[in-house]
């Protein structure tokens, strides 16, 4: 099965996971996170070893979320410092 098919087949699962694990129930943020991760997965498909697609996708989702959280945290600190 192609990665595109796996992503589409598991779309609802990943959005639900993002919604309840990372975005505090925000459907729009969950969809944005899913789309960012899907793009990263497709861009890096040569790194997928063919096993445990859901696990691989989840790790990328978690790391993407954590990176965006860290960036937002730094931005907030800079805003407080500048104002």
Beta strands, then each sheet from edge to edge (+ up, - down):
end
